[in-house]
Amino acid sequence: MTYSRFILLSIRNFIFHTKPKLRFLSTVRPIYYESVSQHANNVALIDHSSSYTYGQLYSVARKLSRRLVPLCQQQQKSTDDTLDKTSVQLGVLCPNDASFIVAMWASWMVGATVVPLSLQHPPASLAYFLNDAKCRGVIVGDDRGNDLMKTTLENNSQIDIPVVNINKKNLSTKVTPEDINDDLLLSTTIDRSERSNALIIYTSGTSGKPKGCVLTFDAVQAHVDSMVKAWRWTKDDVILHVLPLHHVHGLINALLTPLFIGARIIMLPHFDASKSWEHLVQPGFDKHITVFTAVPTIYSKLIYDYDAKLVSRPQTRDFVREQCSQMIRLMMCGSAALPESIYRRWYEISGHSLLERYGMTECGMALTNPLDGERIPGTVGRPMPGVVVRIVRENAMSPTGYETLVEADSDNTKVEIKNTDEPIEGELLIQSPTLFKEYWRKRNETRATFTVDGSFFKTGDICRYDPEKNVFSIRGRQSMDIIKRAGYKISALDIERILLEHKDILECSVVGIDDSALGQKIVAIIVPKSLNNITNLTIDTIRQYSKQYLPNYSLPDSIIIIDHIPRNAMGKVNKKELARLAV
């Protein structure tokens, strides 16, 4: 034992006291390395059941990783030439608590790529994600996950993978800093590079089924570094986490960033307006909330709860505003456009001008209003650190396929259009170290989403630059087939495919209609097979039917019955015209 410890200490001294050029170039320090090594005894997470230090989370993750090793050693059999036979993907189906962090870290420790899954997804969706990602196993964190996976496996014979359970009793493990340091040394020698895959996050596209967006470790790290710099995260921050963990906003912005810097996370199992208010103004902990980030729908619900329960008492109003304005340093909003009515009302309640920013799964956070200085409602500020954006229009003669109208980074803006003070509008392109690597096993789709020379990502969003205010704003999507509802990016085509399977539906088209609370609401325009038989085509029956195949946030909010869907001379549906019928 003494000899082994001597060897470990000698190796550690070699690594940390030699010149950088002698470092092991085939390895990469895990994203959790600094926080665990420097803040092992600090509280990392407080969830619905307990609090956990960085050391506890790490120790339990290491124990779980040993159970995952056999899954990674299995030989992958596939004739698919788009699949790297050495790659290992593991699904993580855990609730919003410590189990998710443990599962994610443990997967990375054994060299696996994490595929975040949601307990909101129906079995059919889970089966698709697991099969498409070629997952070798699924890690579950509670009984709900177990039951959901049991149903998924029973109903989908093509999937036969093991389910690994996290033992919550082990989360109380005591561990010494010395043990953590020795163990950290071993965990950093996995043969992985910065370009290795860290995450596959499924996101809806404008056509076909959901695509797996592959993020490498260097993209995730660049994403985190950019947010730490732009929003000045420190280890003294405390964030209230109320977001889903299978999307970038909840996973990278609100979880990996504070974990990286050594901050503290207070995580609710799901968003609850009353409980959120309790944490925002009456923490009951030794540290107050300093950072909060959410989607417009959550702010809308918080406002509703405030107006229903708190606004009638003047002393309470003053207390809420004082606590929020003096104790919380940053409140952000993203994942969907923020209505100005919510922006203004939230300022009245909390004293905070919400920091609105813009990002996508494929590119991370790209634009942000300033941490200091004026935040203009309806805008998304300027590029994040390290990001270059362009506003363009198509030009087949250009090497990129586009003509650049405006190019900007966080400090400078170059306007190519001469002698104009008018706002400039066009498609938004992004170049950034945070860009995704590829759509999982979809080479053509990956190529199509970049410019011809591969240098810029095409967002599909229309962006406007205001030369007078020197800020950018998002005007909407080029495609009507992506709906942004309650912070989720939803494919209208996915919903249409499900509805067209209904026995009483002949045709349908799904559009997004602007809504002050949701951002957009989902409206299904339906042509029945018989206008004399529409008793089964009510919003309630359609939602109940769709629940079998779609998550709750993708269910139609309303339906319209018509006798035919208008089409142009080419037989195509003009959704912009169709959307006017739903207003």
C-alpha positions as CSV (number, residue, x, y, z in Angstrom):
1,M,0.0,0.0,0.0
2,T,2.8,2.4,0.9
3,Y,4.6,1.6,-2.3
4,S,1.5,2.1,-4.4
5,R,0.9,5.5,-2.8
6,F,4.5,6.4,-3.4
7,I,4.1,5.6,-7.1
8,L,0.9,7.7,-7.3
9,L,2.6,10.7,-5.6
10,S,5.6,10.4,-7.9
11,I,3.4,10.3,-11.0
12,R,1.4,13.3,-9.8
13,N,4.6,15.3,-9.2
14,F,5.7,14.4,-12.7
15,I,2.5,15.6,-14.2
16,F,2.2,18.9,-12.3
17,H,5.9,19.8,-12.2
18,T,7.0,19.2,-15.8
19,K,6.7,21.5,-18.7
20,P,3.4,21.5,-20.7
21,K,5.0,19.9,-23.7
22,L,5.6,16.8,-21.7
23,R,1.9,16.4,-20.8
24,F,0.1,13.3,-22.0
25,L,-1.3,14.7,-25.3
26,S,-3.8,11.8,-25.8
27,T,-5.7,12.7,-22.6
28,V,-8.0,15.5,-21.4
29,R,-8.8,16.6,-17.9
30,P,-12.5,16.1,-17.2
31,I,-14.7,19.2,-17.0
32,Y,-15.3,18.5,-13.3
33,Y,-11.5,18.2,-12.5
34,E,-10.9,21.7,-11.1
35,S,-14.1,21.9,-9.0
36,V,-13.6,18.5,-7.4
37,S,-9.9,18.9,-6.8
38,Q,-10.3,22.5,-5.4
39,H,-13.7,22.4,-3.7
40,A,-14.2,18.7,-2.6
41,N,-15.7,19.7,0.8
42,N,-17.9,22.5,-0.6
43,V,-21.6,21.9,-1.2
44,A,-22.2,21.4,-4.9
45,L,-25.9,20.5,-5.0
46,I,-28.9,20.7,-2.8
47,D,-31.8,18.7,-4.2
48,H,-35.2,17.6,-2.9
49,S,-33.7,15.0,-0.6
50,S,-30.3,16.2,0.6
51,S,-27.2,18.2,0.0
52,Y,-24.0,16.9,-1.6
53,T,-20.4,18.1,-1.7
54,Y,-18.3,17.9,-4.8
55,G,-16.3,15.1,-3.2
56,Q,-19.4,13.0,-2.5
57,L,-20.8,13.4,-6.0
58,Y,-17.4,12.4,-7.4
59,S,-16.9,9.4,-5.1
60,V,-20.3,8.0,-6.0
61,A,-19.7,8.6,-9.7
62,R,-16.4,6.7,-9.5
63,K,-18.1,3.7,-7.9
64,L,-20.8,3.7,-10.5
65,S,-18.2,4.0,-13.3
66,R,-16.8,0.6,-12.3
67,R,-20.2,-0.9,-12.9
68,L,-20.3,0.6,-16.4
69,V,-16.9,-0.7,-17.5
70,P,-18.4,-4.1,-18.8
71,L,-20.8,-2.2,-21.0
72,C,-18.0,-0.3,-22.6
73,Q,-16.0,-3.4,-23.3
74,Q,-18.7,-5.1,-25.4
75,Q,-18.0,-5.4,-29.1
76,Q,-20.1,-3.2,-31.2
77,K,-21.7,-5.0,-34.2
78,S,-23.0,-2.9,-37.0
79,T,-22.9,-2.7,-40.8
80,D,-23.6,1.1,-40.6
81,D,-20.6,2.9,-42.1
82,T,-21.6,6.1,-40.3
83,L,-21.0,4.5,-36.9
84,D,-17.6,4.5,-35.1
85,K,-17.4,0.9,-33.8
86,T,-15.2,2.1,-30.9
87,S,-17.8,4.7,-29.7
88,V,-19.8,4.0,-26.6
89,Q,-23.1,5.8,-25.9
90,L,-25.0,5.5,-22.6
91,G,-28.5,6.9,-22.0
92,V,-29.1,8.9,-18.8
93,L,-32.7,8.7,-17.6
94,C,-32.5,10.4,-14.3
95,P,-34.7,13.0,-12.4
96,N,-33.5,16.5,-11.6
97,D,-31.4,15.5,-8.6
98,A,-27.9,14.2,-7.7
99,S,-28.4,11.0,-9.7
100,F,-28.2,12.9,-13.0
101,I,-24.8,14.4,-12.1
102,V,-23.5,11.1,-10.8
103,A,-24.6,9.2,-14.0
104,M,-23.1,11.9,-16.3
105,W,-19.8,12.0,-14.6
106,A,-19.6,8.2,-14.3
107,S,-20.3,7.8,-18.0
108,W,-17.5,10.3,-18.9
109,M,-15.1,8.5,-16.5
110,V,-15.4,5.3,-18.6
111,G,-15.0,7.1,-21.9
112,A,-18.7,7.0,-22.9
113,T,-20.8,9.7,-24.6
114,V,-23.9,10.8,-22.6
115,V,-27.3,10.8,-24.2
116,P,-29.6,12.8,-21.8
117,L,-33.2,11.5,-21.8
118,S,-36.3,12.8,-20.2
119,L,-38.9,11.2,-17.9
120,Q,-41.5,13.2,-19.9
121,H,-40.8,11.3,-23.1
122,P,-43.2,8.5,-23.9
123,P,-41.8,5.0,-24.5
124,A,-41.9,5.4,-28.3
125,S,-39.7,8.4,-28.2
126,L,-37.2,6.8,-25.7
127,A,-37.0,3.7,-28.0
128,Y,-36.2,5.9,-31.0
129,F,-33.4,7.8,-29.1
130,L,-31.9,4.7,-27.6
131,N,-31.9,2.9,-30.9
132,D,-30.7,5.8,-33.0
133,A,-27.9,6.6,-30.6
134,K,-26.9,2.9,-30.4
135,C,-26.8,3.1,-26.6
136,R,-25.2,0.2,-24.8
137,G,-27.1,0.8,-21.6
138,V,-29.3,3.2,-19.7
139,I,-28.6,4.6,-16.3
140,V,-31.8,5.4,-14.2
141,G,-32.1,7.3,-11.0
142,D,-35.5,6.4,-9.5
143,D,-38.5,4.1,-9.7
144,R,-40.2,6.2,-12.4
145,G,-37.2,5.7,-14.7
146,N,-37.2,2.0,-14.0
147,D,-40.9,1.7,-14.8
148,L,-40.5,3.8,-17.9
149,M,-37.6,1.8,-19.2
150,K,-39.5,-1.5,-18.4
151,T,-42.4,-0.3,-20.6
152,T,-40.1,0.9,-23.3
153,L,-38.2,-2.4,-23.5
154,E,-41.4,-4.5,-23.4
155,N,-42.9,-2.6,-26.3
156,N,-39.8,-2.4,-28.5
157,S,-38.3,-5.8,-29.2
158,Q,-35.5,-4.3,-31.3
159,I,-34.0,-2.8,-28.2
160,D,-32.3,-5.1,-25.7
161,I,-29.9,-3.2,-23.4
162,P,-29.2,-3.3,-19.7
163,V,-30.6,-0.9,-17.2
164,V,-28.2,0.3,-14.5
165,N,-29.7,1.7,-11.3
166,I,-28.1,4.3,-9.1
167,N,-28.2,3.4,-5.4
168,K,-29.2,6.6,-3.7
169,K,-28.0,5.2,-0.3
170,N,-24.5,5.6,-1.5
171,L,-24.8,9.3,-2.0
172,S,-24.0,9.8,1.6
173,T,-20.5,8.4,1.1
174,K,-17.8,10.0,3.2
175,V,-14.5,10.6,1.4
176,T,-11.2,12.3,2.3
177,P,-9.5,14.9,0.1
178,E,-6.5,12.6,-0.3
179,D,-8.6,9.8,-1.7
180,I,-10.2,12.2,-4.2
181,N,-6.8,13.5,-5.4
182,D,-5.4,10.1,-5.9
183,D,-8.5,8.9,-7.7
184,L,-8.7,12.1,-9.9
185,L,-5.2,11.3,-11.2
186,L,-6.4,7.9,-12.4
187,S,-9.6,9.3,-14.0
188,T,-7.7,11.8,-16.1
189,T,-5.7,9.1,-18.0
190,I,-8.6,7.9,-20.1
191,D,-7.5,7.9,-23.7
192,R,-9.8,10.8,-24.8
193,S,-9.1,14.0,-26.6
194,E,-10.9,17.3,-26.6
195,R,-12.5,16.3,-29.9
196,S,-14.1,13.2,-28.3
197,N,-17.9,13.2,-28.0
198,A,-19.2,14.4,-24.7
199,L,-23.0,14.6,-25.4
200,I,-25.6,13.7,-27.9
201,I,-28.6,16.0,-27.4
202,Y,-31.7,15.3,-29.5
203,T,-33.2,18.3,-31.1
204,S,-36.1,18.6,-33.6
205,G,-35.4,19.4,-37.2
206,T,-37.3,20.9,-40.0
207,S,-37.7,17.5,-41.6
208,G,-37.5,13.9,-40.6
209,K,-37.3,12.6,-37.0
210,P,-35.3,14.3,-34.2
211,K,-31.6,14.5,-34.8
212,G,-28.8,13.8,-32.3
213,C,-26.6,16.9,-31.9
214,V,-23.1,15.8,-31.1
215,L,-21.1,18.1,-28.8
216,T,-17.5,17.4,-28.1
217,F,-15.6,18.0,-24.9
218,D,-13.9,21.1,-26.3
219,A,-17.2,22.5,-27.5
220,V,-18.7,22.0,-24.0
221,Q,-15.7,23.6,-22.4
222,A,-15.7,26.5,-24.8
223,H,-19.4,27.0,-24.0
224,V,-18.8,27.0,-20.3
225,D,-15.7,29.3,-20.6
226,S,-17.7,31.8,-22.7
227,M,-20.5,32.0,-20.1
228,V,-18.1,32.3,-17.2
229,K,-16.5,35.2,-18.9
230,A,-19.7,36.9,-20.2
231,W,-21.7,36.6,-17.0
232,R,-18.9,36.5,-14.5
233,W,-19.7,33.2,-12.8
234,T,-17.7,32.6,-9.5
235,K,-17.5,29.9,-6.9
236,D,-19.6,32.1,-4.6
237,D,-22.6,32.0,-6.9
238,V,-25.8,30.0,-6.0
239,I,-28.2,29.2,-8.8
240,L,-31.8,28.0,-8.5
241,H,-32.2,25.3,-11.1
242,V,-35.8,24.6,-12.4
243,L,-35.1,23.5,-16.0
244,P,-35.2,20.1,-17.8
245,L,-31.8,18.4,-18.1
246,H,-32.1,17.1,-21.6
247,H,-31.7,20.5,-23.2
248,V,-28.7,22.8,-23.4
249,H,-30.3,25.6,-21.3
250,G,-30.8,23.3,-18.3
251,L,-27.8,21.0,-18.9
252,I,-24.9,23.3,-19.8
253,N,-26.0,26.8,-18.9
254,A,-27.6,26.0,-15.5
255,L,-25.7,22.8,-14.5
256,L,-22.3,22.3,-16.1
257,T,-21.3,25.9,-15.8
258,P,-21.8,26.3,-12.1
259,L,-20.4,22.8,-11.5
260,F,-17.2,23.8,-13.4
261,I,-16.6,27.0,-11.5
262,G,-17.3,25.4,-8.0
263,A,-20.6,27.2,-7.4
264,R,-23.7,25.8,-5.6
265,I,-26.8,24.5,-7.3
266,I,-30.2,24.4,-5.6
267,M,-32.2,22.0,-7.8
268,L,-36.0,21.6,-7.8
269,P,-37.4,18.2,-9.1
270,H,-39.5,20.3,-11.5
271,F,-40.6,23.8,-11.8
272,D,-43.1,24.9,-9.2
273,A,-43.9,28.6,-9.0
274,S,-44.6,28.8,-5.3
275,K,-41.5,26.8,-4.3
276,S,-39.4,28.9,-6.7
277,W,-40.6,32.1,-5.0
278,E,-39.7,30.6,-1.6
279,H,-36.2,30.0,-2.7
280,L,-35.8,33.3,-4.5
281,V,-36.9,35.4,-1.5
282,Q,-36.8,33.1,1.6
283,P,-33.9,30.7,1.0
284,G,-33.6,29.0,4.4
285,F,-30.0,28.2,3.5
286,D,-26.7,29.7,4.5
287,K,-26.3,31.2,1.1
288,H,-28.9,33.2,-0.9
289,I,-29.7,32.6,-4.6
290,T,-27.5,34.9,-6.8
291,V,-28.3,33.6,-10.3
292,F,-31.6,32.5,-11.9
293,T,-32.2,31.5,-15.5
294,A,-35.5,30.3,-17.1
295,V,-37.7,30.5,-20.2
296,P,-40.4,33.1,-20.7
297,T,-43.2,30.6,-19.8
298,I,-41.7,30.1,-16.3
299,Y,-41.5,33.9,-15.8
300,S,-45.1,34.1,-16.9
301,K,-46.1,31.5,-14.3
302,L,-44.1,33.2,-11.6
303,I,-45.8,36.5,-12.4
304,Y,-49.2,34.8,-12.2
305,D,-48.4,33.2,-8.9
306,Y,-47.1,36.5,-7.5
307,D,-50.3,38.4,-8.6
308,A,-52.5,35.7,-7.1
309,K,-50.8,35.3,-3.7
310,L,-48.4,38.2,-3.0
311,V,-49.4,41.4,-4.8
312,S,-52.2,42.4,-2.5
313,R,-49.9,42.9,0.5
314,P,-47.8,46.0,0.2
315,Q,-45.2,44.9,2.8
316,T,-44.8,41.6,0.9
317,R,-44.4,43.4,-2.4
318,D,-41.6,45.6,-0.9
319,F,-39.9,42.6,0.6
320,V,-39.9,40.6,-2.6
321,R,-38.5,43.5,-4.6
322,E,-35.8,44.2,-2.0
323,Q,-34.7,40.6,-1.7
324,C,-34.5,40.0,-5.5
325,S,-32.9,43.3,-6.3
326,Q,-30.3,43.3,-3.5
327,M,-29.4,39.6,-3.2
328,I,-29.7,38.2,-6.7
329,R,-27.1,39.5,-9.1
330,L,-28.3,38.1,-12.4
331,M,-31.7,36.9,-13.8
332,M,-31.6,35.6,-17.4
333,C,-34.2,34.4,-20.0
334,G,-33.7,32.4,-23.1
335,S,-34.8,29.4,-25.3
336,A,-37.7,31.5,-26.7
337,A,-38.4,35.2,-27.4
338,L,-39.2,37.2,-24.3
339,P,-42.4,39.2,-24.6
340,E,-41.9,42.9,-23.6
341,S,-44.9,42.7,-21.3
342,I,-43.2,40.0,-19.2
343,Y,-39.9,41.9,-19.3
344,R,-41.7,45.1,-18.0
345,R,-43.8,43.3,-15.4
346,W,-40.8,41.3,-14.0
347,Y,-38.9,44.6,-13.6
348,E,-41.8,46.0,-11.6
349,I,-41.8,42.9,-9.3
350,S,-38.1,42.2,-8.9
351,G,-36.2,45.2,-9.9
352,H,-34.4,43.1,-12.5
353,S,-34.1,43.8,-16.2
354,L,-34.0,40.3,-17.5
355,L,-30.9,39.5,-19.5
356,E,-32.1,38.0,-22.7
357,R,-29.7,35.9,-24.8
358,Y,-29.8,33.7,-27.9
359,G,-28.5,30.3,-28.5
360,M,-29.2,26.9,-30.1
361,T,-28.2,23.3,-29.3
362,E,-26.0,23.3,-32.4
363,C,-24.0,26.5,-31.5
364,G,-24.4,27.1,-27.8
365,M,-24.9,30.6,-26.5
366,A,-24.2,33.0,-29.4
367,L,-25.6,36.4,-28.5
368,T,-26.2,38.1,-25.1
369,N,-27.3,41.4,-23.6
370,P,-24.6,42.9,-21.4
371,L,-24.1,42.0,-17.8
372,D,-23.4,45.7,-17.2
373,G,-25.0,48.4,-19.1
374,E,-28.4,48.9,-20.9
375,R,-30.5,45.8,-21.8
376,I,-32.9,46.6,-24.6
377,P,-36.2,44.7,-24.5
378,G,-36.7,42.6,-27.7
379,T,-33.0,42.3,-28.5
380,V,-30.3,39.7,-27.7
381,G,-27.4,42.1,-27.5
382,R,-24.1,41.3,-29.1
383,P,-21.9,38.2,-29.7
384,M,-20.7,36.1,-26.8
385,P,-16.9,36.0,-26.2
386,G,-15.2,33.9,-29.0
387,V,-18.3,34.1,-31.3
388,V,-18.4,35.6,-34.7
389,V,-21.8,36.3,-36.3
390,R,-22.8,37.3,-39.8
391,I,-26.1,38.6,-41.2
392,V,-26.2,37.4,-44.8
393,R,-28.3,37.0,-48.0
394,E,-27.9,34.2,-50.5
395,N,-25.4,34.7,-53.3
396,A,-24.5,31.7,-55.4
397,M,-21.3,33.5,-56.7
398,S,-19.8,33.7,-53.2
399,P,-17.4,30.9,-51.9
400,T,-19.7,30.5,-48.8
401,G,-22.9,30.7,-50.9
402,Y,-23.8,34.0,-49.2
403,E,-23.2,37.7,-49.3
404,T,-22.2,39.2,-45.9
405,L,-24.2,42.2,-44.9
406,V,-22.9,42.5,-41.3
407,E,-20.1,40.7,-39.4
408,A,-19.5,41.1,-35.7
409,D,-17.7,39.7,-32.6
410,S,-18.1,40.8,-29.0
411,D,-16.1,44.0,-29.5
412,N,-16.4,45.0,-33.2
413,T,-19.0,45.3,-35.9
414,K,-18.3,45.6,-39.7
415,V,-21.2,46.8,-41.8
416,E,-20.7,45.9,-45.5
417,I,-23.7,47.9,-46.7
418,K,-22.6,51.5,-47.3
419,N,-24.4,54.7,-46.4
420,T,-27.2,53.2,-44.4
421,D,-28.4,53.9,-40.9
422,E,-31.4,51.6,-41.3
423,P,-31.7,48.2,-39.6
424,I,-30.2,45.4,-41.6
425,E,-31.9,42.0,-41.8
426,G,-30.9,38.6,-43.1
427,E,-30.1,35.0,-42.1
428,L,-27.9,34.6,-39.1
429,L,-24.7,32.6,-39.5
430,I,-22.4,31.7,-36.6
431,Q,-18.8,30.7,-36.2
432,S,-17.7,29.6,-32.8
433,P,-15.6,27.1,-30.8
434,T,-18.9,26.0,-29.2
435,L,-20.3,24.7,-32.5
436,F,-21.6,21.1,-32.6
437,K,-19.5,18.4,-34.3
438,E,-22.2,16.8,-36.4
439,Y,-25.8,15.4,-36.4
440,W,-25.3,11.8,-35.2
441,R,-25.0,9.5,-38.2
442,K,-26.4,12.1,-40.6
443,R,-23.7,13.3,-42.8
444,N,-25.9,14.9,-45.4
445,E,-27.9,16.9,-42.9
446,T,-24.7,18.0,-41.2
447,R,-23.2,19.3,-44.4
448,A,-26.4,21.1,-45.3
449,T,-26.5,23.1,-42.1
450,F,-23.0,24.7,-42.8
451,T,-22.0,27.1,-45.5
452,V,-20.4,25.7,-48.6
453,D,-16.9,26.2,-47.3
454,G,-17.9,24.7,-43.9
455,S,-16.8,27.9,-42.0
456,F,-20.2,29.0,-40.6
457,F,-23.3,27.4,-39.2
458,K,-26.6,28.3,-40.7
459,T,-29.1,28.9,-37.9
460,G,-32.2,29.3,-40.1
461,D,-33.1,32.3,-38.0
462,I,-33.7,35.8,-39.4
463,C,-31.6,38.4,-37.5
464,R,-31.7,42.2,-37.5
465,Y,-28.8,44.5,-36.7
466,D,-29.6,48.0,-35.5
467,P,-26.7,50.3,-36.3
468,E,-27.9,53.1,-34.1
469,K,-28.2,50.9,-31.0
470,N,-25.4,48.5,-32.0
471,V,-27.4,45.4,-31.0
472,F,-29.0,42.4,-32.7
473,S,-32.5,41.0,-32.5
474,I,-34.0,37.7,-33.7
475,R,-37.0,38.2,-36.0
476,G,-38.1,34.6,-36.4
477,R,-37.3,31.4,-38.3
478,Q,-36.9,31.1,-42.0
479,S,-38.8,27.9,-41.6
480,M,-42.4,27.7,-40.3
481,D,-41.7,24.1,-39.3
482,I,-40.0,24.9,-36.0
483,I,-42.2,26.0,-33.2
484,K,-40.7,27.5,-30.0
485,R,-43.1,26.7,-27.2
486,A,-42.3,27.2,-23.5
487,G,-38.6,27.1,-24.2
488,Y,-38.7,23.9,-26.3
489,K,-37.9,23.8,-30.0
490,I,-40.5,21.5,-31.5
491,S,-40.8,20.2,-35.0
492,A,-44.2,20.7,-36.5
493,L,-43.5,17.9,-38.9
494,D,-43.1,15.4,-36.0
495,I,-46.6,16.3,-34.7
496,E,-48.0,16.1,-38.2
497,R,-46.7,12.6,-38.7
498,I,-48.4,11.5,-35.5
499,L,-51.7,13.1,-36.3
500,L,-51.8,11.6,-39.8
501,E,-51.8,8.2,-38.2
502,H,-55.2,9.0,-36.5
503,K,-57.9,7.0,-38.1
504,D,-60.2,10.0,-38.6
505,I,-57.7,12.4,-40.0
506,L,-57.2,12.8,-43.7
507,E,-54.8,15.8,-43.8
508,C,-53.2,18.1,-41.2
509,S,-50.8,21.0,-40.9
510,V,-49.3,22.2,-37.7
511,V,-48.3,25.9,-37.1
512,G,-47.0,28.0,-34.3
513,I,-49.0,31.1,-33.3
514,D,-47.6,33.8,-31.1
515,D,-48.7,33.6,-27.5
516,S,-47.7,36.0,-24.7
517,A,-47.3,33.2,-22.1
518,L,-45.9,30.3,-24.2
519,G,-44.0,32.2,-26.8
520,Q,-45.8,30.2,-29.4
521,K,-48.7,27.9,-29.1
522,I,-49.2,24.8,-31.2
523,V,-52.3,24.8,-33.5
524,A,-53.2,21.7,-35.5
525,I,-55.3,22.4,-38.6
526,I,-57.1,19.2,-39.5
527,V,-59.0,17.9,-42.5
528,P,-61.2,15.0,-41.3
529,K,-61.9,12.0,-43.4
530,S,-65.6,12.8,-43.0
531,L,-67.0,16.1,-42.0
532,N,-70.0,14.1,-40.7
533,N,-67.8,12.2,-38.2
534,I,-65.8,14.6,-36.1
535,T,-66.9,13.6,-32.7
536,N,-63.4,12.1,-32.0
537,L,-61.7,15.2,-33.2
538,T,-61.8,17.5,-30.2
539,I,-58.8,19.1,-28.6
540,D,-59.2,16.8,-25.6
541,T,-59.3,13.6,-27.7
542,I,-56.5,14.8,-30.0
543,R,-54.2,15.5,-27.0
544,Q,-55.1,12.2,-25.4
545,Y,-54.2,10.4,-28.6
546,S,-51.0,12.3,-29.1
547,K,-49.8,11.6,-25.5
548,Q,-49.0,8.1,-26.6
549,Y,-46.3,9.3,-28.9
550,L,-45.3,12.9,-28.0
551,P,-44.0,14.6,-24.8
552,N,-46.5,16.9,-23.1
553,Y,-44.8,20.0,-24.3
554,S,-45.4,18.9,-28.0
555,L,-49.1,18.4,-27.7
556,P,-51.4,20.7,-29.7
557,D,-52.8,23.6,-27.7
558,S,-55.8,23.9,-30.0
559,I,-57.2,22.5,-33.3
560,I,-59.1,23.9,-36.2
561,I,-61.3,21.7,-38.4
562,I,-61.5,22.7,-42.1
563,D,-62.6,20.9,-45.3
564,H,-59.3,21.3,-47.2
565,I,-55.8,22.7,-46.7
566,P,-54.9,25.4,-49.3
567,R,-51.9,24.7,-51.5
568,N,-50.0,26.6,-54.2
569,A,-49.6,25.6,-57.8
570,M,-46.7,23.3,-56.8
571,G,-48.9,21.5,-54.3
572,K,-47.1,23.0,-51.3
573,V,-48.7,24.4,-48.2
574,N,-48.0,28.0,-47.4
575,K,-47.8,27.9,-43.7
576,K,-47.6,31.6,-43.3
577,E,-50.9,32.0,-45.0
578,L,-52.3,29.0,-43.1
579,A,-51.2,30.5,-39.8
580,R,-53.5,33.5,-40.4
581,L,-56.5,31.2,-40.3
582,A,-55.5,30.3,-36.7
583,V,-55.2,33.8,-35.3
